[in-house]
Amino acid sequence: MTVEDKDAAPSRDGGDPAAPDHAPADDGKKYWLDDPKNVDKIWYGLIGICVLLFFADFLYEKHPYFAPEELPNFYGFYGFVGCVFLVLAAAQLRKILMRPENYYEKKDAVFEKKNFGNTGGDADAPDTPITGHIHYEAAKKGEGH
């Protein structure tokens, strides 16, 4: 470990500070899905089930209420189109509902400024770190300052 590594802040999980936060812990165990052959088995199994269901649609008599229901595998295609629509609609809805990354930090800064004066977190400067965390926790418990 170099001097730079010792000075680095630890990662969120308390592990190696140089490791990315999203990396799984390497505990030395090899799990079933770690082997690409097993992942391929699942993939080909799902494809096989889809093919069987596709051909099973031709083996029974349908009693459609609407004309499109007579088409082969109508419900599978209808479900696929519905899922694609949901994904595309969610992407557009995300643009409307998304909040800035520091959305809650700004609210904490406003709370601290209102209740405790300026303790380091300025509500108008969202990039300023909030230093009055202890006061914030006390206020949440109703202890005051």
Secondary structure, 3 states (H helix, E strand, C coil): CCHHHHHCCCCCCCCCCCCCCCCCCCCCCCCHHHCHHHHHHHHHHHHHHHHHHHHHCCCCCCCCCCHHHHCCCHHHHHHHHHHHHHHHHHHHHHHHHCCCCCHHHHHHHHHHHHHHCCCCCCCCCCCCCCCCHHHHHHHHHCCCC
